[in-house]
């Protein structure tokens, strides 16, 4: 699957989990587990609970995702 086929949704980070993963609640109140994308790790973009983020999810598994953007407040 190519990255262009990903479903992008906005959500709010609820809690930081172990191993650089985060629990995110998307707009329709679904909880997903997400990890930061490679560019976010490379440039040391910090994510804390309460941040609004954009998550890219695979259409095959809607319970896991990749955080691709952190919105400014």
LUMLUMDREN-2810 file (N, C-alpha, C; in Angstrom, 1 decimal):
<atoms>
<atom><aa>X</aa><ch>A</ch><at>N</at><xx>0.8</xx><yy>-1.2</yy><zz>0.0</zz></atom>
<atom><aa>X</aa><ch>A</ch><at>CA</at><xx>0.0</xx><yy>0.0</yy><zz>0.0</zz></atom>
<atom><aa>X</aa><ch>A</ch><at>C</at><xx>0.9</xx><yy>1.2</yy><zz>0.0</zz></atom>
<atom><aa>X</aa><ch>A</ch><at>N</at><xx>0.6</xx><yy>2.2</yy><zz>-0.9</zz></atom>
<atom><aa>X</aa><ch>A</ch><at>CA</at><xx>1.3</xx><yy>3.4</yy><zz>-0.9</zz></atom>
<atom><aa>X</aa><ch>A</ch><at>C</at><xx>0.9</xx><yy>4.4</yy><zz>0.1</zz></atom>
<atom><aa>X</aa><ch>A</ch><at>N</at><xx>1.7</xx><yy>5.4</yy><zz>0.5</zz></atom>
<atom><aa>X</aa><ch>A</ch><at>CA</at><xx>1.4</xx><yy>6.3</yy><zz>1.5</zz></atom>
<atom><aa>X</aa><ch>A</ch><at>C</at><xx>0.2</xx><yy>7.2</yy><zz>1.0</zz></atom>
<atom><aa>X</aa><ch>A</ch><at>N</at><xx>0.0</xx><yy>7.3</yy><zz>-0.3</zz></atom>
<atom><aa>X</aa><ch>A</ch><at>CA</at><xx>-1.1</xx><yy>8.2</yy><zz>-0.8</zz></atom>
<atom><aa>X</aa><ch>A</ch><at>C</at><xx>-2.4</xx><yy>7.6</yy><zz>-0.5</zz></atom>
<atom><aa>X</aa><ch>A</ch><at>N</at><xx>-2.5</xx><yy>6.3</yy><zz>-0.2</zz></atom>
<atom><aa>X</aa><ch>A</ch><at>CA</at><xx>-3.8</xx><yy>5.6</yy><zz>0.0</zz></atom>
<atom><aa>X</aa><ch>A</ch><at>C</at><xx>-4.2</xx><yy>5.7</yy><zz>1.5</zz></atom>
<atom><aa>X</aa><ch>A</ch><at>N</at><xx>-3.5</xx><yy>6.4</yy><zz>2.3</zz></atom>
<atom><aa>X</aa><ch>A</ch><at>CA</at><xx>-3.8</xx><yy>6.5</yy><zz>3.7</zz></atom>
<atom><aa>X</aa><ch>A</ch><at>C</at><xx>-5.0</xx><yy>7.4</yy><zz>3.9</zz></atom>
<atom><aa>X</aa><ch>A</ch><at>N</at><xx>-5.7</xx><yy>7.1</yy><zz>5.0</zz></atom>
<atom><aa>X</aa><ch>A</ch><at>CA</at><xx>-6.9</xx><yy>7.9</yy><zz>5.4</zz></atom>
<atom><aa>X</aa><ch>A</ch><at>C</at><xx>-6.4</xx><yy>8.9</yy><zz>6.5</zz></atom>
<atom><aa>X</aa><ch>A</ch><at>N</at><xx>-6.5</xx><yy>10.2</yy><zz>6.2</zz></atom>
<atom><aa>X</aa><ch>A</ch><at>CA</at><xx>-6.0</xx><yy>11.2</yy><zz>7.2</zz></atom>
<atom><aa>X</aa><ch>A</ch><at>C</at><xx>-7.2</xx><yy>11.8</yy><zz>8.0</zz></atom>
<atom><aa>X</aa><ch>A</ch><at>N</at><xx>-7.0</xx><yy>11.8</yy><zz>9.3</zz></atom>
<atom><aa>X</aa><ch>A</ch><at>CA</at><xx>-8.0</xx><yy>12.3</yy><zz>10.2</zz></atom>
<atom><aa>X</aa><ch>A</ch><at>C</at><xx>-7.3</xx><yy>13.2</yy><zz>11.3</zz></atom>
<atom><aa>X</aa><ch>A</ch><at>N</at><xx>-8.1</xx><yy>14.1</yy><zz>11.9</zz></atom>
<atom><aa>X</aa><ch>A</ch><at>CA</at><xx>-7.6</xx><yy>14.9</yy><zz>13.0</zz></atom>
<atom><aa>X</aa><ch>A</ch><at>C</at><xx>-8.0</xx><yy>14.3</yy><zz>14.3</zz></atom>
<atom><aa>X</aa><ch>A</ch><at>N</at><xx>-7.2</xx><yy>14.5</yy><zz>15.3</zz></atom>
<atom><aa>X</aa><ch>A</ch><at>CA</at><xx>-7.6</xx><yy>14.0</yy><zz>16.6</zz></atom>
<atom><aa>X</aa><ch>A</ch><at>C</at><xx>-6.8</xx><yy>14.7</yy><zz>17.7</zz></atom>
<atom><aa>X</aa><ch>A</ch><at>N</at><xx>-7.0</xx><yy>14.3</yy><zz>18.9</zz></atom>
<atom><aa>X</aa><ch>A</ch><at>CA</at><xx>-6.4</xx><yy>14.9</yy><zz>20.1</zz></atom>
<atom><aa>X</aa><ch>A</ch><at>C</at><xx>-5.6</xx><yy>13.8</yy><zz>20.8</zz></atom>
<atom><aa>X</aa><ch>A</ch><at>N</at><xx>-4.4</xx><yy>14.0</yy><zz>21.2</zz></atom>
<atom><aa>X</aa><ch>A</ch><at>CA</at><xx>-3.6</xx><yy>13.1</yy><zz>22.0</zz></atom>
<atom><aa>X</aa><ch>A</ch><at>C</at><xx>-4.1</xx><yy>13.0</yy><zz>23.4</zz></atom>
<atom><aa>X</aa><ch>A</ch><at>N</at><xx>-4.5</xx><yy>11.8</yy><zz>23.9</zz></atom>
<atom><aa>X</aa><ch>A</ch><at>CA</at><xx>-5.0</xx><yy>11.7</yy><zz>25.2</zz></atom>
<atom><aa>X</aa><ch>A</ch><at>C</at><xx>-3.9</xx><yy>11.3</yy><zz>26.2</zz></atom>
<atom><aa>X</aa><ch>A</ch><at>N</at><xx>-3.1</xx><yy>10.4</yy><zz>25.8</zz></atom>
<atom><aa>X</aa><ch>A</ch><at>CA</at><xx>-2.0</xx><yy>9.9</yy><zz>26.7</zz></atom>
<atom><aa>X</aa><ch>A</ch><at>C</at><xx>-0.9</xx><yy>9.4</yy><zz>26.0</zz></atom>
<atom><aa>X</aa><ch>A</ch><at>N</at><xx>0.3</xx><yy>9.5</yy><zz>26.6</zz></atom>
<atom><aa>X</aa><ch>A</ch><at>CA</at><xx>1.5</xx><yy>9.0</yy><zz>26.0</zz></atom>
<atom><aa>X</aa><ch>A</ch><at>C</at><xx>1.8</xx><yy>7.6</yy><zz>26.5</zz></atom>
<atom><aa>X</aa><ch>A</ch><at>N</at><xx>2.0</xx><yy>6.7</yy><zz>25.6</zz></atom>
<atom><aa>X</aa><ch>A</ch><at>CA</at><xx>2.2</xx><yy>5.3</yy><zz>26.0</zz></atom>
<atom><aa>X</aa><ch>A</ch><at>C</at><xx>3.7</xx><yy>5.0</yy><zz>25.9</zz></atom>
<atom><aa>X</aa><ch>A</ch><at>N</at><xx>4.1</xx><yy>3.8</yy><zz>26.2</zz></atom>
<atom><aa>X</aa><ch>A</ch><at>CA</at><xx>5.5</xx><yy>3.4</yy><zz>26.1</zz></atom>
<atom><aa>X</aa><ch>A</ch><at>C</at><xx>5.9</xx><yy>3.2</yy><zz>24.7</zz></atom>
<atom><aa>X</aa><ch>A</ch><at>N</at><xx>7.2</xx><yy>3.2</yy><zz>24.5</zz></atom>
<atom><aa>X</aa><ch>A</ch><at>CA</at><xx>7.8</xx><yy>3.0</yy><zz>23.2</zz></atom>
<atom><aa>X</aa><ch>A</ch><at>C</at><xx>7.4</xx><yy>4.0</yy><zz>22.1</zz></atom>
<atom><aa>X</aa><ch>A</ch><at>N</at><xx>7.3</xx><yy>5.3</yy><zz>22.5</zz></atom>
<atom><aa>X</aa><ch>A</ch><at>CA</at><xx>7.0</xx><yy>6.4</yy><zz>21.6</zz></atom>
<atom><aa>X</aa><ch>A</ch><at>C</at><xx>5.7</xx><yy>6.2</yy><zz>20.9</zz></atom>
<atom><aa>X</aa><ch>A</ch><at>N</at><xx>4.7</xx><yy>5.7</yy><zz>21.6</zz></atom>
<atom><aa>X</aa><ch>A</ch><at>CA</at><xx>3.3</xx><yy>5.6</yy><zz>21.0</zz></atom>
<atom><aa>X</aa><ch>A</ch><at>C</at><xx>2.4</xx><yy>6.4</yy><zz>21.8</zz></atom>
<atom><aa>X</aa><ch>A</ch><at>N</at><xx>1.3</xx><yy>6.8</yy><zz>21.2</zz></atom>
<atom><aa>X</aa><ch>A</ch><at>CA</at><xx>0.3</xx><yy>7.7</yy><zz>21.8</zz></atom>
<atom><aa>X</aa><ch>A</ch><at>C</at><xx>-1.1</xx><yy>7.2</yy><zz>21.6</zz></atom>
<atom><aa>X</aa><ch>A</ch><at>N</at><xx>-2.0</xx><yy>7.5</yy><zz>22.6</zz></atom>
<atom><aa>X</aa><ch>A</ch><at>CA</at><xx>-3.4</xx><yy>7.2</yy><zz>22.4</zz></atom>
<atom><aa>X</aa><ch>A</ch><at>C</at><xx>-4.1</xx><yy>8.4</yy><zz>21.9</zz></atom>
<atom><aa>X</aa><ch>A</ch><at>N</at><xx>-4.8</xx><yy>8.3</yy><zz>20.8</zz></atom>
<atom><aa>X</aa><ch>A</ch><at>CA</at><xx>-5.4</xx><yy>9.5</yy><zz>20.1</zz></atom>
<atom><aa>X</aa><ch>A</ch><at>C</at><xx>-6.9</xx><yy>9.2</yy><zz>20.0</zz></atom>
<atom><aa>X</aa><ch>A</ch><at>N</at><xx>-7.6</xx><yy>10.3</yy><zz>20.3</zz></atom>
<atom><aa>X</aa><ch>A</ch><at>CA</at><xx>-9.1</xx><yy>10.2</yy><zz>20.1</zz></atom>
<atom><aa>X</aa><ch>A</ch><at>C</at><xx>-9.4</xx><yy>11.0</yy><zz>18.8</zz></atom>
<atom><aa>X</aa><ch>A</ch><at>N</at><xx>-10.0</xx><yy>10.4</yy><zz>17.8</zz></atom>
<atom><aa>X</aa><ch>A</ch><at>CA</at><xx>-10.3</xx><yy>11.1</yy><zz>16.6</zz></atom>
<atom><aa>X</aa><ch>A</ch><at>C</at><xx>-11.7</xx><yy>11.7</yy><zz>16.7</zz></atom>
<atom><aa>X</aa><ch>A</ch><at>N</at><xx>-12.2</xx><yy>12.4</yy><zz>15.7</zz></atom>
<atom><aa>X</aa><ch>A</ch><at>CA</at><xx>-13.4</xx><yy>13.2</yy><zz>15.8</zz></atom>
<atom><aa>X</aa><ch>A</ch><at>C</at><xx>-14.7</xx><yy>12.3</yy><zz>16.2</zz></atom>
<atom><aa>X</aa><ch>A</ch><at>N</at><xx>-14.7</xx><yy>11.1</yy><zz>15.7</zz></atom>
<atom><aa>X</aa><ch>A</ch><at>CA</at><xx>-15.9</xx><yy>10.3</yy><zz>16.0</zz></atom>
<atom><aa>X</aa><ch>A</ch><at>C</at><xx>-15.8</xx><yy>9.4</yy><zz>17.2</zz></atom>
<atom><aa>X</aa><ch>A</ch><at>N</at><xx>-14.9</xx><yy>9.9</yy><zz>18.2</zz></atom>
<atom><aa>X</aa><ch>A</ch><at>CA</at><xx>-14.7</xx><yy>9.3</yy><zz>19.5</zz></atom>
<atom><aa>X</aa><ch>A</ch><at>C</at><xx>-14.1</xx><yy>7.9</yy><zz>19.4</zz></atom>
<atom><aa>X</aa><ch>A</ch><at>N</at><xx>-13.4</xx><yy>7.6</yy><zz>18.4</zz></atom>
<atom><aa>X</aa><ch>A</ch><at>CA</at><xx>-12.7</xx><yy>6.3</yy><zz>18.3</zz></atom>
<atom><aa>X</aa><ch>A</ch><at>C</at><xx>-11.3</xx><yy>6.5</yy><zz>18.9</zz></atom>
<atom><aa>X</aa><ch>A</ch><at>N</at><xx>-10.8</xx><yy>5.5</yy><zz>19.7</zz></atom>
<atom><aa>X</aa><ch>A</ch><at>CA</at><xx>-9.5</xx><yy>5.6</yy><zz>20.3</zz></atom>
<atom><aa>X</aa><ch>A</ch><at>C</at><xx>-8.6</xx><yy>4.8</yy><zz>19.4</zz></atom>
<atom><aa>X</aa><ch>A</ch><at>N</at><xx>-7.4</xx><yy>5.4</yy><zz>19.0</zz></atom>
<atom><aa>X</aa><ch>A</ch><at>CA</at><xx>-6.5</xx><yy>4.6</yy><zz>18.2</zz></atom>
<atom><aa>X</aa><ch>A</ch><at>C</at><xx>-5.1</xx><yy>4.8</yy><zz>18.8</zz></atom>
<atom><aa>X</aa><ch>A</ch><at>N</at><xx>-4.2</xx><yy>3.9</yy><zz>18.4</zz></atom>
<atom><aa>X</aa><ch>A</ch><at>CA</at><xx>-2.8</xx><yy>3.9</yy><zz>18.9</zz></atom>
<atom><aa>X</aa><ch>A</ch><at>C</at><xx>-2.0</xx><yy>4.4</yy><zz>17.7</zz></atom>
<atom><aa>X</aa><ch>A</ch><at>N</at><xx>-1.2</xx><yy>5.5</yy><zz>18.0</zz></atom>
<atom><aa>X</aa><ch>A</ch><at>CA</at><xx>-0.4</xx><yy>6.1</yy><zz>16.9</zz></atom>
<atom><aa>X</aa><ch>A</ch><at>C</at><xx>1.0</xx><yy>6.3</yy><zz>17.3</zz></atom>
<atom><aa>X</aa><ch>A</ch><at>N</at><xx>1.9</xx><yy>6.3</yy><zz>16.3</zz></atom>
<atom><aa>X</aa><ch>A</ch><at>CA</at><xx>3.3</xx><yy>6.6</yy><zz>16.5</zz></atom>
<atom><aa>X</aa><ch>A</ch><at>C</at><xx>3.7</xx><yy>7.8</yy><zz>15.6</zz></atom>
<atom><aa>X</aa><ch>A</ch><at>N</at><xx>4.7</xx><yy>8.5</yy><zz>16.0</zz></atom>
<atom><aa>X</aa><ch>A</ch><at>CA</at><xx>5.2</xx><yy>9.6</yy><zz>15.2</zz></atom>
<atom><aa>X</aa><ch>A</ch><at>C</at><xx>5.8</xx><yy>9.2</yy><zz>13.9</zz></atom>
<atom><aa>X</aa><ch>A</ch><at>N</at><xx>5.6</xx><yy>9.9</yy><zz>12.8</zz></atom>
<atom><aa>X</aa><ch>A</ch><at>CA</at><xx>6.3</xx><yy>9.6</yy><zz>11.5</zz></atom>
<atom><aa>X</aa><ch>A</ch><at>C</at><xx>7.8</xx><yy>9.8</yy><zz>11.6</zz></atom>
<atom><aa>X</aa><ch>A</ch><at>N</at><xx>8.5</xx><yy>9.3</yy><zz>10.7</zz></atom>
<atom><aa>X</aa><ch>A</ch><at>CA</at><xx>9.9</xx><yy>9.4</yy><zz>10.7</zz></atom>
<atom><aa>X</aa><ch>A</ch><at>C</at><xx>10.5</xx><yy>10.8</yy><zz>10.7</zz></atom>
<atom><aa>X</aa><ch>A</ch><at>N</at><xx>9.9</xx><yy>11.7</yy><zz>9.9</zz></atom>
<atom><aa>X</aa><ch>A</ch><at>CA</at><xx>10.3</xx><yy>13.1</yy><zz>9.9</zz></atom>
<atom><aa>X</aa><ch>A</ch><at>C</at><xx>10.1</xx><yy>13.8</yy><zz>11.2</zz></atom>
<atom><aa>X</aa><ch>A</ch><at>N</at><xx>9.1</xx><yy>13.4</yy><zz>12.0</zz></atom>
<atom><aa>X</aa><ch>A</ch><at>CA</at><xx>8.8</xx><yy>14.0</yy><zz>13.3</zz></atom>
<atom><aa>X</aa><ch>A</ch><at>C</at><xx>9.9</xx><yy>13.5</yy><zz>14.3</zz></atom>
<atom><aa>X</aa><ch>A</ch><at>N</at><xx>10.3</xx><yy>12.3</yy><zz>14.2</zz></atom>
<atom><aa>X</aa><ch>A</ch><at>CA</at><xx>11.4</xx><yy>11.8</yy><zz>15.0</zz></atom>
<atom><aa>X</aa><ch>A</ch><at>C</at><xx>12.7</xx><yy>12.4</yy><zz>14.7</zz></atom>
<atom><aa>X</aa><ch>A</ch><at>N</at><xx>12.9</xx><yy>12.6</yy><zz>13.4</zz></atom>
<atom><aa>X</aa><ch>A</ch><at>CA</at><xx>14.2</xx><yy>13.1</yy><zz>12.9</zz></atom>
<atom><aa>X</aa><ch>A</ch><at>C</at><xx>14.4</xx><yy>14.6</yy><zz>13.4</zz></atom>
<atom><aa>X</aa><ch>A</ch><at>N</at><xx>13.4</xx><yy>15.4</yy><zz>13.3</zz></atom>
<atom><aa>X</aa><ch>A</ch><at>CA</at><xx>13.5</xx><yy>16.8</yy><zz>13.7</zz></atom>
<atom><aa>X</aa><ch>A</ch><at>C</at><xx>13.1</xx><yy>17.0</yy><zz>15.2</zz></atom>
<atom><aa>X</aa><ch>A</ch><at>N</at><xx>13.0</xx><yy>16.0</yy><zz>16.0</zz></atom>
<atom><aa>X</aa><ch>A</ch><at>CA</at><xx>12.7</xx><yy>16.1</yy><zz>17.4</zz></atom>
<atom><aa>X</aa><ch>A</ch><at>C</at><xx>11.4</xx><yy>16.9</yy><zz>17.7</zz></atom>
<atom><aa>X</aa><ch>A</ch><at>N</at><xx>10.3</xx><yy>16.7</yy><zz>17.0</zz></atom>
<atom><aa>X</aa><ch>A</ch><at>CA</at><xx>9.1</xx><yy>17.4</yy><zz>17.3</zz></atom>
<atom><aa>X</aa><ch>A</ch><at>C</at><xx>8.4</xx><yy>16.6</yy><zz>18.4</zz></atom>
<atom><aa>X</aa><ch>A</ch><at>N</at><xx>8.2</xx><yy>17.4</yy><zz>19.5</zz></atom>
<atom><aa>X</aa><ch>A</ch><at>CA</at><xx>7.7</xx><yy>16.8</yy><zz>20.7</zz></atom>
<atom><aa>X</aa><ch>A</ch><at>C</at><xx>6.1</xx><yy>16.8</yy><zz>20.7</zz></atom>
<atom><aa>X</aa><ch>A</ch><at>N</at><xx>5.6</xx><yy>15.7</yy><zz>21.2</zz></atom>
<atom><aa>X</aa><ch>A</ch><at>CA</at><xx>4.1</xx><yy>15.5</yy><zz>21.2</zz></atom>
<atom><aa>X</aa><ch>A</ch><at>C</at><xx>3.7</xx><yy>15.3</yy><zz>22.7</zz></atom>
<atom><aa>X</aa><ch>A</ch><at>N</at><xx>2.8</xx><yy>16.1</yy><zz>23.2</zz></atom>
<atom><aa>X</aa><ch>A</ch><at>CA</at><xx>2.4</xx><yy>15.9</yy><zz>24.6</zz></atom>
<atom><aa>X</aa><ch>A</ch><at>C</at><xx>0.9</xx><yy>15.7</yy><zz>24.6</zz></atom>
<atom><aa>X</aa><ch>A</ch><at>N</at><xx>0.3</xx><yy>15.1</yy><zz>25.6</zz></atom>
<atom><aa>X</aa><ch>A</ch><at>CA</at><xx>-1.2</xx><yy>15.0</yy><zz>25.7</zz></atom>
<atom><aa>X</aa><ch>A</ch><at>C</at><xx>-1.8</xx><yy>16.4</yy><zz>25.7</zz></atom>
<atom><aa>X</aa><ch>A</ch><at>N</at><xx>-2.9</xx><yy>16.4</yy><zz>24.9</zz></atom>
<atom><aa>X</aa><ch>A</ch><at>CA</at><xx>-3.6</xx><yy>17.7</yy><zz>24.7</zz></atom>
<atom><aa>X</aa><ch>A</ch><at>C</at><xx>-3.3</xx><yy>18.3</yy><zz>23.3</zz></atom>
<atom><aa>X</aa><ch>A</ch><at>N</at><xx>-2.3</xx><yy>17.8</yy><zz>22.6</zz></atom>
<atom><aa>X</aa><ch>A</ch><at>CA</at><xx>-2.0</xx><yy>18.3</yy><zz>21.3</zz></atom>
<atom><aa>X</aa><ch>A</ch><at>C</at><xx>-3.0</xx><yy>17.8</yy><zz>20.2</zz></atom>
<atom><aa>X</aa><ch>A</ch><at>N</at><xx>-3.3</xx><yy>18.7</yy><zz>19.3</zz></atom>
<atom><aa>X</aa><ch>A</ch><at>CA</at><xx>-4.1</xx><yy>18.3</yy><zz>18.1</zz></atom>
<atom><aa>X</aa><ch>A</ch><at>C</at><xx>-3.2</xx><yy>17.9</yy><zz>17.0</zz></atom>
<atom><aa>X</aa><ch>A</ch><at>N</at><xx>-3.5</xx><yy>16.7</yy><zz>16.5</zz></atom>
<atom><aa>X</aa><ch>A</ch><at>CA</at><xx>-2.6</xx><yy>16.1</yy><zz>15.5</zz></atom>
<atom><aa>X</aa><ch>A</ch><at>C</at><xx>-3.4</xx><yy>15.5</yy><zz>14.3</zz></atom>
<atom><aa>X</aa><ch>A</ch><at>N</at><xx>-2.7</xx><yy>15.4</yy><zz>13.2</zz></atom>
<atom><aa>X</aa><ch>A</ch><at>CA</at><xx>-3.2</xx><yy>14.7</yy><zz>12.0</zz></atom>
<atom><aa>X</aa><ch>A</ch><at>C</at><xx>-2.6</xx><yy>13.3</yy><zz>12.0</zz></atom>
<atom><aa>X</aa><ch>A</ch><at>N</at><xx>-3.5</xx><yy>12.3</yy><zz>11.8</zz></atom>
<atom><aa>X</aa><ch>A</ch><at>CA</at><xx>-3.1</xx><yy>10.9</yy><zz>11.8</zz></atom>
<atom><aa>X</aa><ch>A</ch><at>C</at><xx>-3.4</xx><yy>10.3</yy><zz>10.5</zz></atom>
<atom><aa>X</aa><ch>A</ch><at>N</at><xx>-2.4</xx><yy>9.6</yy><zz>9.9</zz></atom>
<atom><aa>X</aa><ch>A</ch><at>CA</at><xx>-2.6</xx><yy>8.8</yy><zz>8.7</zz></atom>
<atom><aa>X</aa><ch>A</ch><at>C</at><xx>-2.9</xx><yy>7.4</yy><zz>9.1</zz></atom>
<atom><aa>X</aa><ch>A</ch><at>N</at><xx>-4.0</xx><yy>6.8</yy><zz>8.7</zz></atom>
<atom><aa>X</aa><ch>A</ch><at>CA</at><xx>-4.4</xx><yy>5.4</yy><zz>9.0</zz></atom>
<atom><aa>X</aa><ch>A</ch><at>C</at><xx>-4.5</xx><yy>4.6</yy><zz>7.7</zz></atom>
<atom><aa>X</aa><ch>A</ch><at>N</at><xx>-4.2</xx><yy>3.4</yy><zz>7.8</zz></atom>
<atom><aa>X</aa><ch>A</ch><at>CA</at><xx>-4.4</xx><yy>2.5</yy><zz>6.7</zz></atom>
<atom><aa>X</aa><ch>A</ch><at>C</at><xx>-5.9</xx><yy>2.1</yy><zz>6.6</zz></atom>
<atom><aa>X</aa><ch>A</ch><at>N</at><xx>-6.5</xx><yy>2.0</yy><zz>5.4</zz></atom>
<atom><aa>X</aa><ch>A</ch><at>CA</at><xx>-7.9</xx><yy>1.6</yy><zz>5.3</zz></atom>
<atom><aa>X</aa><ch>A</ch><at>C</at><xx>-8.1</xx><yy>0.2</yy><zz>5.8</zz></atom>
<atom><aa>X</aa><ch>A</ch><at>N</at><xx>-7.1</xx><yy>-0.6</yy><zz>5.9</zz></atom>
<atom><aa>X</aa><ch>A</ch><at>CA</at><xx>-7.2</xx><yy>-2.0</yy><zz>6.3</zz></atom>
<atom><aa>X</aa><ch>A</ch><at>C</at><xx>-7.3</xx><yy>-2.2</yy><zz>7.8</zz></atom>
<atom><aa>X</aa><ch>A</ch><at>N</at><xx>-6.6</xx><yy>-1.3</yy><zz>8.6</zz></atom>
<atom><aa>X</aa><ch>A</ch><at>CA</at><xx>-6.6</xx><yy>-1.4</yy><zz>10.1</zz></atom>
<atom><aa>X</aa><ch>A</ch><at>C</at><xx>-6.8</xx><yy>0.0</yy><zz>10.6</zz></atom>
<atom><aa>X</aa><ch>A</ch><at>N</at><xx>-8.0</xx><yy>0.3</yy><zz>11.1</zz></atom>
<atom><aa>X</aa><ch>A</ch><at>CA</at><xx>-8.4</xx><yy>1.6</yy><zz>11.5</zz></atom>
<atom><aa>X</aa><ch>A</ch><at>C</at><xx>-8.1</xx><yy>1.8</yy><zz>13.0</zz></atom>
<atom><aa>X</aa><ch>A</ch><at>N</at><xx>-7.4</xx><yy>0.9</yy><zz>13.7</zz></atom>
<atom><aa>X</aa><ch>A</ch><at>CA</at><xx>-7.1</xx><yy>1.0</yy><zz>15.1</zz></atom>
<atom><aa>X</aa><ch>A</ch><at>C</at><xx>-5.6</xx><yy>1.5</yy><zz>15.3</zz></atom>
<atom><aa>X</aa><ch>A</ch><at>N</at><xx>-4.8</xx><yy>1.6</yy><zz>14.3</zz></atom>
<atom><aa>X</aa><ch>A</ch><at>CA</at><xx>-3.5</xx><yy>2.0</yy><zz>14.4</zz></atom>
<atom><aa>X</aa><ch>A</ch><at>C</at><xx>-3.2</xx><yy>3.1</yy><zz>13.4</zz></atom>
<atom><aa>X</aa><ch>A</ch><at>N</at><xx>-2.3</xx><yy>4.0</yy><zz>13.7</zz></atom>
<atom><aa>X</aa><ch>A</ch><at>CA</at><xx>-2.0</xx><yy>5.1</yy><zz>12.8</zz></atom>
<atom><aa>X</aa><ch>A</ch><at>C</at><xx>-0.6</xx><yy>5.7</yy><zz>13.0</zz></atom>
<atom><aa>X</aa><ch>A</ch><at>N</at><xx>-0.3</xx><yy>6.7</yy><zz>12.1</zz></atom>
<atom><aa>X</aa><ch>A</ch><at>CA</at><xx>1.0</xx><yy>7.3</yy><zz>12.1</zz></atom>
<atom><aa>X</aa><ch>A</ch><at>C</at><xx>0.7</xx><yy>8.8</yy><zz>12.2</zz></atom>
<atom><aa>X</aa><ch>A</ch><at>N</at><xx>1.3</xx><yy>9.5</yy><zz>13.2</zz></atom>
<atom><aa>X</aa><ch>A</ch><at>CA</at><xx>1.1</xx><yy>10.9</yy><zz>13.4</zz></atom>
<atom><aa>X</aa><ch>A</ch><at>C</at><xx>2.0</xx><yy>11.6</yy><zz>12.4</zz></atom>
<atom><aa>X</aa><ch>A</ch><at>N</at><xx>1.4</xx><yy>12.4</yy><zz>11.5</zz></atom>
<atom><aa>X</aa><ch>A</ch><at>CA</at><xx>2.2</xx><yy>13.1</yy><zz>10.5</zz></atom>
<atom><aa>X</aa><ch>A</ch><at>C</at><xx>2.3</xx><yy>14.6</yy><zz>10.7</zz></atom>
<atom><aa>X</aa><ch>A</ch><at>N</at><xx>1.5</xx><yy>15.2</yy><zz>11.6</zz></atom>
<atom><aa>X</aa><ch>A</ch><at>CA</at><xx>1.5</xx><yy>16.6</yy><zz>11.7</zz></atom>
<atom><aa>X</aa><ch>A</ch><at>C</at><xx>1.0</xx><yy>17.0</yy><zz>13.1</zz></atom>
<atom><aa>X</aa><ch>A</ch><at>N</at><xx>1.7</xx><yy>17.9</yy><zz>13.8</zz></atom>
<atom><aa>X</aa><ch>A</ch><at>CA</at><xx>1.2</xx><yy>18.4</yy><zz>15.1</zz></atom>
<atom><aa>X</aa><ch>A</ch><at>C</at><xx>0.8</xx><yy>19.9</yy><zz>14.8</zz></atom>
<atom><aa>X</aa><ch>A</ch><at>N</at><xx>-0.5</xx><yy>20.2</yy><zz>15.1</zz></atom>
<atom><aa>X</aa><ch>A</ch><at>CA</at><xx>-1.0</xx><yy>21.5</yy><zz>14.9</zz></atom>
<atom><aa>X</aa><ch>A</ch><at>C</at><xx>-0.6</xx><yy>22.5</yy><zz>16.0</zz></atom>
<atom><aa>X</aa><ch>A</ch><at>N</at><xx>-0.4</xx><yy>23.7</yy><zz>15.6</zz></atom>
<atom><aa>X</aa><ch>A</ch><at>CA</at><xx>-0.1</xx><yy>24.7</yy><zz>16.6</zz></atom>
<atom><aa>X</aa><ch>A</ch><at>C</at><xx>-1.4</xx><yy>25.2</yy><zz>17.3</zz></atom>
<atom><aa>X</aa><ch>A</ch><at>N</at><xx>-1.2</xx><yy>25.6</yy><zz>18.5</zz></atom>
<atom><aa>X</aa><ch>A</ch><at>CA</at><xx>-2.4</xx><yy>26.0</yy><zz>19.3</zz></atom>
<atom><aa>X</aa><ch>A</ch><at>C</at><xx>-2.8</xx><yy>27.4</yy><zz>19.0</zz></atom>
</atoms>
